[in-house]
Amino acid sequence: MTPPRDLIVTALLTPAAMTRFSGQQWDLLIRQARRTKLLARLAHTLERAGLLKTVPMAPRLHLTSALKLASRQDRSLRWEVACICKELADAGVRVTLLKGAAYAMAKLAAANGRSFSDIDILVPKAQLLHVESELMLHGWQGGHHDAYDQRYYRRWMHEIPPLRHVRRGTTLDVHHAILPQTARVKVNTPALLAAVVPLQGHTNLYVLQPVDMLLHSATHLFHEGDFEKGLRDLFDLDSLLRQLGAAPGFWEQLVPRAVTLGLTRPLYYALRYTTLMLDTPVPPHVLEAAQIGKPPALVAGLMDACYVRALRPVHVSTNSPATWVARFALYVRSHWIRMPFYLLAYHLGRKALIRPKLQDDEKPVVKVDLKA
């Protein structure tokens, strides 16, 4: 199967090709990059290749603006992480950063030009309530007040309800696992936590070890049902594989570690679609060993048909009935593998039929015109 290659993919993989783009192609490229959250990464790629100044003025303004915004977000992220570390300094808990925050603080290439909407941390489940209490003492508040939502998160999910700081306005997701407790895939979370590595230059701040970071990124993408950031997450995997794969022992550890954590299926999908869609260099013996996670032939064929469409830019230029069907099928799948059917039916039915009562701080403000 040879998937179509969109402009944003061509541009990121072969920056020199952009020197031949027409004005119409530049217009489409900027639109695709913005929708996929890859505009700043595109700008960073051009800058690193020494090509940014050769870009026509109109698209260059979009690119330089995206670079400045990404730089500002990176500084804000580092300051916010420092605040969280300080707030949890007395909690006696190892704080492990996940996803984008981990990439940035570990200075990985996957963070170049990456945008951030929140910060994710991982803590042991036994210490979850203690961590939540410490955070609340320092101004963090939950946004889900409905009793059912609280039970949904605390009984079934892999995290507590998202927290928001009352002054800084930052959103923090506190995880105790990387998949919901009801998910069909059972992750060996104790083994994951036992192997975290300290972040150099920081006190009580950790990240997942390299192979686990890759496996978590794969698990996040291939259990997701919303593909607004799907292509960006696929490029994250590509970047991690290219950079971490250069370290001694990475490829030898990857598949055995996936077996230990119970993540052979997400690893198979990660290697399958990065090599197929982004030409990611993976040693043949690793691809062969990763076949341990391959689903039955019929399922594998269906997944190919869905993912090569769903992981394209969510943009009008890629829309088609087949793409809509693929994304809808993967959305249904994401719920199917997240919960047992009876629980899923109850949850979706309740959400569809019952609207939670608004709390006082959630009610809309009605302005009265005193002159009427």
VOSE-207815 format. One record per residue (C-alpha): residue in three letters; x, y, z. Coordinates in steps of 0.5 Angstrom, whole numbers, plus 2048, in hexadecimal, padded with zeros to 3 digits. Example, Ala and Ser with C-alpha at 12.3 -4.5 7.8 and 13.67 -1.06 7.14 Angstrom:
# VOSE-207815
+------+------+-------+-----+
: code : east : north :  up :
+------+------+-------+-----+
:  Ala :  819 :   7F7 : 810 :
:  Ser :  81B :   7FE : 80E :
+------+------+-------+-----+
//
This chain:
# VOSE-207815
+------+------+-------+-----+
: code : east : north :  up :
+------+------+-------+-----+
:  Met :  800 :   800 : 800 :
:  Thr :  803 :   807 : 7FE :
:  Pro :  7FF :   80C : 802 :
:  Pro :  7FE :   813 : 7FE :
:  Arg :  804 :   818 : 801 :
:  Asp :  801 :   81F : 802 :
:  Leu :  804 :   826 : 802 :
:  Ile :  806 :   826 : 809 :
:  Val :  809 :   81F : 809 :
:  Thr :  80D :   821 : 803 :
:  Ala :  80F :   827 : 806 :
:  Leu :  812 :   825 : 80D :
:  Leu :  815 :   81F : 80A :
:  Thr :  819 :   822 : 804 :
:  Pro :  819 :   82A : 806 :
:  Ala :  81D :   82B : 7FF :
:  Ala :  817 :   829 : 7FB :
:  Met :  813 :   830 : 7FE :
:  Thr :  818 :   834 : 7FA :
:  Arg :  814 :   832 : 7F4 :
:  Phe :  80D :   833 : 7F7 :
:  Ser :  808 :   838 : 7F3 :
:  Gly :  804 :   83D : 7F7 :
:  Gln :  7FE :   838 : 7F7 :
:  Gln :  802 :   833 : 7FA :
:  Trp :  805 :   837 : 7FF :
:  Asp :  7FE :   83A : 801 :
:  Leu :  7FC :   832 : 802 :
:  Leu :  802 :   830 : 805 :
:  Ile :  801 :   836 : 80B :
:  Arg :  7FA :   834 : 80B :
:  Gln :  7FB :   82C : 80C :
:  Ala :  801 :   82E : 811 :
:  Arg :  7FD :   832 : 815 :
:  Arg :  7F7 :   82D : 816 :
:  Thr :  7FC :   828 : 818 :
:  Lys :  7FF :   82C : 81D :
:  Leu :  806 :   82B : 819 :
:  Leu :  807 :   832 : 817 :
:  Ala :  80C :   834 : 81C :
:  Arg :  810 :   82D : 81A :
:  Leu :  810 :   82F : 813 :
:  Ala :  813 :   836 : 814 :
:  His :  818 :   833 : 819 :
:  Thr :  81A :   82D : 813 :
:  Leu :  81A :   833 : 80E :
:  Glu :  81F :   837 : 813 :
:  Arg :  823 :   831 : 815 :
:  Ala :  824 :   830 : 80D :
:  Gly :  826 :   837 : 80C :
:  Leu :  820 :   838 : 807 :
:  Leu :  81B :   83C : 80B :
:  Lys :  81E :   843 : 808 :
:  Thr :  81C :   840 : 801 :
:  Val :  815 :   83F : 803 :
:  Pro :  810 :   844 : 7FF :
:  Met :  80F :   84A : 804 :
:  Ala :  807 :   848 : 805 :
:  Pro :  808 :   841 : 808 :
:  Arg :  80F :   843 : 80B :
:  Leu :  80B :   848 : 810 :
:  His :  806 :   842 : 812 :
:  Leu :  80C :   83E : 813 :
:  Thr :  810 :   843 : 817 :
:  Ser :  80A :   845 : 81B :
:  Ala :  809 :   83D : 81D :
:  Leu :  811 :   83D : 81F :
:  Lys :  810 :   842 : 824 :
:  Leu :  80A :   840 : 827 :
:  Ala :  80D :   839 : 828 :
:  Ser :  813 :   83C : 82B :
:  Arg :  80E :   840 : 830 :
:  Gln :  80B :   839 : 831 :
:  Asp :  811 :   836 : 833 :
:  Arg :  813 :   83B : 838 :
:  Ser :  80C :   83B : 83B :
:  Leu :  80D :   833 : 83C :
:  Arg :  813 :   833 : 83F :
:  Trp :  811 :   838 : 844 :
:  Glu :  80B :   835 : 845 :
:  Val :  80E :   82E : 846 :
:  Ala :  813 :   832 : 84B :
:  Cys :  80D :   834 : 84F :
:  Ile :  80A :   82D : 84F :
:  Cys :  810 :   82A : 852 :
:  Lys :  811 :   82F : 857 :
:  Glu :  809 :   82E : 859 :
:  Leu :  80B :   827 : 85A :
:  Ala :  812 :   827 : 85D :
:  Asp :  80F :   825 : 864 :
:  Ala :  80A :   820 : 861 :
:  Gly :  810 :   81A : 861 :
:  Val :  80D :   818 : 85A :
:  Arg :  811 :   817 : 854 :
:  Val :  80E :   81B : 84F :
:  Thr :  80F :   818 : 848 :
:  Leu :  80D :   81D : 842 :
:  Leu :  80A :   81A : 83C :
:  Lys :  809 :   81B : 834 :
:  Gly :  80A :   823 : 832 :
:  Ala :  80D :   825 : 839 :
:  Ala :  812 :   81F : 839 :
:  Tyr :  814 :   820 : 832 :
:  Ala :  816 :   828 : 834 :
:  Met :  819 :   827 : 83A :
:  Ala :  81D :   821 : 838 :
:  Lys :  81F :   826 : 832 :
:  Leu :  81D :   821 : 82D :
:  Ala :  81C :   822 : 825 :
:  Ala :  815 :   820 : 826 :
:  Ala :  814 :   827 : 82A :
:  Asn :  816 :   82B : 824 :
:  Gly :  810 :   830 : 822 :
:  Arg :  80C :   82C : 826 :
:  Ser :  805 :   82F : 829 :
:  Phe :  803 :   82E : 830 :
:  Ser :  7FC :   82E : 833 :
:  Asp :  7FD :   82B : 83A :
:  Ile :  802 :   827 : 83E :
:  Asp :  802 :   820 : 840 :
:  Ile :  805 :   81D : 846 :
:  Leu :  805 :   815 : 848 :
:  Val :  805 :   813 : 84F :
:  Pro :  804 :   80D : 853 :
:  Lys :  7FD :   80B : 854 :
:  Ala :  7FE :   80A : 85C :
:  Gln :  800 :   811 : 85C :
:  Leu :  7FB :   814 : 858 :
:  Leu :  7F7 :   817 : 85D :
:  His :  7FD :   81A : 861 :
:  Val :  7FF :   81D : 85A :
:  Glu :  7F8 :   820 : 859 :
:  Ser :  7F8 :   823 : 860 :
:  Glu :  7FF :   826 : 85F :
:  Leu :  7FD :   82A : 859 :
:  Met :  7F6 :   82C : 85B :
:  Leu :  7FA :   830 : 861 :
:  His :  7FE :   833 : 85C :
:  Gly :  7F8 :   836 : 858 :
:  Trp :  7F6 :   830 : 853 :
:  Gln :  7EF :   82F : 852 :
:  Gly :  7EB :   829 : 84F :
:  Gly :  7E6 :   82B : 849 :
:  His :  7E1 :   825 : 84A :
:  His :  7DC :   826 : 84F :
:  Asp :  7D7 :   821 : 84D :
:  Ala :  7D7 :   81B : 851 :
:  Tyr :  7D6 :   816 : 84C :
:  Asp :  7DC :   81A : 848 :
:  Gln :  7E0 :   819 : 84F :
:  Arg :  7DF :   812 : 84F :
:  Tyr :  7E0 :   811 : 848 :
:  Tyr :  7E7 :   813 : 848 :
:  Arg :  7E9 :   810 : 84F :
:  Arg :  7E6 :   809 : 84E :
:  Trp :  7E7 :   808 : 847 :
:  Met :  7EC :   80D : 844 :
:  His :  7F4 :   80D : 844 :
:  Glu :  7F4 :   814 : 847 :
:  Ile :  7F0 :   819 : 84C :
:  Pro :  7EC :   81F : 849 :
:  Pro :  7F0 :   824 : 846 :
:  Leu :  7F3 :   829 : 84A :
:  Arg :  7F3 :   831 : 849 :
:  His :  7F7 :   836 : 84D :
:  Val :  7F3 :   83B : 84F :
:  Arg :  7F8 :   841 : 84E :
:  Arg :  7FC :   83E : 848 :
:  Gly :  7F7 :   83B : 844 :
:  Thr :  7FB :   835 : 843 :
:  Thr :  7F8 :   82E : 842 :
:  Leu :  7FB :   828 : 845 :
:  Asp :  7F9 :   821 : 844 :
:  Val :  7FC :   81C : 849 :
:  His :  7FC :   815 : 847 :
:  His :  7FD :   80F : 84B :
:  Ala :  7FE :   80A : 845 :
:  Ile :  7FE :   80B : 83D :
:  Leu :  7F7 :   808 : 83B :
:  Pro :  7F1 :   808 : 83F :
:  Gln :  7F0 :   802 : 844 :
:  Thr :  7EA :   7FF : 840 :
:  Ala :  7EE :   7FF : 839 :
:  Arg :  7EF :   7F8 : 836 :
:  Val :  7F7 :   7F9 : 836 :
:  Lys :  7F9 :   7F8 : 83D :
:  Val :  800 :   7FC : 83E :
:  Asn :  805 :   7FA : 843 :
:  Thr :  805 :   801 : 846 :
:  Pro :  80A :   7FF : 84C :
:  Ala :  80F :   7FD : 847 :
:  Leu :  80E :   803 : 843 :
:  Leu :  80F :   807 : 84A :
:  Ala :  815 :   803 : 84C :
:  Ala :  819 :   805 : 846 :
:  Val :  818 :   80D : 846 :
:  Val :  81E :   811 : 845 :
:  Pro :  820 :   817 : 849 :
:  Leu :  820 :   81E : 845 :
:  Gln :  827 :   821 : 845 :
:  Gly :  827 :   828 : 848 :
:  His :  821 :   827 : 84C :
:  Thr :  81F :   824 : 853 :
:  Asn :  819 :   81F : 854 :
:  Leu :  818 :   81F : 84C :
:  Tyr :  818 :   819 : 848 :
:  Val :  816 :   817 : 841 :
:  Leu :  815 :   810 : 83E :
:  Gln :  81B :   80C : 83C :
:  Pro :  81C :   80D : 834 :
:  Val :  818 :   806 : 832 :
:  Asp :  813 :   808 : 837 :
:  Met :  812 :   80F : 834 :
:  Leu :  811 :   80C : 82D :
:  Leu :  80C :   807 : 82F :
:  His :  808 :   80C : 833 :
:  Ser :  808 :   810 : 82D :
:  Ala :  806 :   80A : 829 :
:  Thr :  800 :   808 : 82E :
:  His :  7FD :   80F : 82E :
:  Leu :  7FD :   810 : 827 :
:  Phe :  7FA :   809 : 825 :
:  His :  7F5 :   809 : 82B :
:  Glu :  7F2 :   810 : 829 :
:  Gly :  7EC :   811 : 825 :
:  Asp :  7ED :   819 : 823 :
:  Phe :  7F2 :   81A : 81D :
:  Glu :  7F2 :   821 : 81D :
:  Lys :  7F9 :   820 : 820 :
:  Gly :  7FA :   81A : 81D :
:  Leu :  7FF :   81B : 818 :
:  Arg :  803 :   820 : 81D :
:  Asp :  804 :   81A : 822 :
:  Leu :  806 :   815 : 81C :
:  Phe :  80C :   81A : 81B :
:  Asp :  80D :   81A : 822 :
:  Leu :  80E :   812 : 821 :
:  Asp :  812 :   813 : 81B :
:  Ser :  817 :   818 : 81F :
:  Leu :  818 :   814 : 825 :
:  Leu :  819 :   80E : 821 :
:  Arg :  81F :   812 : 81D :
:  Gln :  822 :   815 : 823 :
:  Leu :  821 :   810 : 828 :
:  Gly :  823 :   80A : 823 :
:  Ala :  82A :   80D : 823 :
:  Ala :  82B :   80B : 82A :
:  Pro :  82F :   805 : 82B :
:  Gly :  82A :   7FF : 82D :
:  Phe :  824 :   803 : 82C :
:  Trp :  821 :   7FE : 826 :
:  Glu :  823 :   7F8 : 82A :
:  Gln :  81F :   7FA : 830 :
:  Leu :  819 :   7FC : 82C :
:  Val :  815 :   7F6 : 82B :
:  Pro :  817 :   7F2 : 831 :
:  Arg :  815 :   7F8 : 835 :
:  Ala :  80E :   7F9 : 831 :
:  Val :  80D :   7F1 : 833 :
:  Thr :  80F :   7F3 : 83B :
:  Leu :  80A :   7F9 : 83B :
:  Gly :  804 :   7F6 : 837 :
:  Leu :  805 :   7FB : 831 :
:  Thr :  807 :   7F6 : 82B :
:  Arg :  801 :   7F8 : 827 :
:  Pro :  802 :   800 : 827 :
:  Leu :  809 :   7FF : 826 :
:  Tyr :  807 :   7FB : 81F :
:  Tyr :  803 :   800 : 81D :
:  Ala :  808 :   806 : 81F :
:  Leu :  80D :   802 : 81A :
:  Arg :  808 :   800 : 815 :
:  Tyr :  806 :   807 : 814 :
:  Thr :  80C :   80C : 815 :
:  Thr :  810 :   807 : 810 :
:  Leu :  80A :   807 : 80B :
:  Met :  808 :   80E : 80B :
:  Leu :  80E :   812 : 80D :
:  Asp :  814 :   80D : 80B :
:  Thr :  817 :   80D : 812 :
:  Pro :  81D :   809 : 812 :
:  Val :  81C :   803 : 816 :
:  Pro :  821 :   7FD : 816 :
:  Pro :  81D :   7F7 : 813 :
:  His :  81F :   7F2 : 818 :
:  Val :  81B :   7F7 : 81D :
:  Leu :  815 :   7F7 : 818 :
:  Glu :  815 :   7EF : 818 :
:  Ala :  815 :   7EF : 81F :
:  Ala :  80F :   7F4 : 820 :
:  Gln :  80B :   7EF : 81C :
:  Ile :  809 :   7EC : 823 :
:  Gly :  804 :   7F1 : 824 :
:  Lys :  801 :   7F1 : 81D :
:  Pro :  7FA :   7F0 : 81D :
:  Pro :  7F6 :   7EA : 819 :
:  Ala :  7F7 :   7EB : 811 :
:  Leu :  7F0 :   7EE : 810 :
:  Val :  7F0 :   7F3 : 816 :
:  Ala :  7F7 :   7F5 : 814 :
:  Gly :  7F4 :   7F6 : 80D :
:  Leu :  7EF :   7FA : 810 :
:  Met :  7F3 :   7FE : 814 :
:  Asp :  7F8 :   800 : 80E :
:  Ala :  7F2 :   802 : 80A :
:  Cys :  7F0 :   807 : 810 :
:  Tyr :  7F6 :   80A : 813 :
:  Val :  7F9 :   80C : 80C :
:  Arg :  7F3 :   810 : 80B :
:  Ala :  7F2 :   812 : 812 :
:  Leu :  7F9 :   815 : 813 :
:  Arg :  7F9 :   819 : 80E :
:  Pro :  7F8 :   821 : 80F :
:  Val :  7F1 :   822 : 812 :
:  His :  7F0 :   827 : 80C :
:  Val :  7EB :   829 : 806 :
:  Ser :  7F0 :   827 : 802 :
:  Thr :  7F0 :   81F : 804 :
:  Asn :  7E9 :   81F : 806 :
:  Ser :  7E5 :   819 : 802 :
:  Pro :  7E0 :   814 : 804 :
:  Ala :  7E5 :   80F : 805 :
:  Thr :  7E9 :   813 : 80A :
:  Trp :  7E3 :   815 : 80E :
:  Val :  7E1 :   80D : 80F :
:  Ala :  7E8 :   80C : 811 :
:  Arg :  7E8 :   811 : 816 :
:  Phe :  7E1 :   80F : 819 :
:  Ala :  7E3 :   808 : 819 :
:  Leu :  7E9 :   809 : 81D :
:  Tyr :  7E5 :   80E : 822 :
:  Val :  7E1 :   808 : 823 :
:  Arg :  7E7 :   803 : 824 :
:  Ser :  7EA :   808 : 829 :
:  His :  7E4 :   808 : 82D :
:  Trp :  7E3 :   800 : 82C :
:  Ile :  7EA :   7FF : 82F :
:  Arg :  7EA :   804 : 834 :
:  Met :  7E4 :   801 : 838 :
:  Pro :  7DF :   7FA : 838 :
:  Phe :  7D9 :   7FB : 834 :
:  Tyr :  7D4 :   7FB : 83A :
:  Leu :  7D8 :   801 : 83D :
:  Leu :  7D9 :   804 : 837 :
:  Ala :  7D2 :   804 : 835 :
:  Tyr :  7D0 :   807 : 83C :
:  His :  7D5 :   80C : 83B :
:  Leu :  7D3 :   80F : 834 :
:  Gly :  7CC :   80E : 836 :
:  Arg :  7CC :   812 : 83C :
:  Lys :  7D0 :   817 : 839 :
:  Ala :  7CB :   818 : 833 :
:  Leu :  7C5 :   818 : 837 :
:  Ile :  7C7 :   81C : 83E :
:  Arg :  7CA :   823 : 83E :
:  Pro :  7CD :   824 : 844 :
:  Lys :  7CB :   82A : 849 :
:  Leu :  7CF :   830 : 848 :
:  Gln :  7D3 :   832 : 84E :
:  Asp :  7D3 :   839 : 850 :
:  Asp :  7DA :   83B : 84D :
:  Glu :  7D8 :   837 : 847 :
:  Lys :  7D1 :   83B : 845 :
:  Pro :  7D1 :   840 : 840 :
:  Val :  7D1 :   847 : 842 :
:  Val :  7CB :   84B : 840 :
:  Lys :  7CC :   852 : 83F :
:  Val :  7C6 :   857 : 840 :
:  Asp :  7C5 :   85D : 83C :
:  Leu :  7C3 :   862 : 841 :
:  Lys :  7C1 :   867 : 83C :
:  Ala :  7BB :   863 : 839 :
+------+------+-------+-----+
//
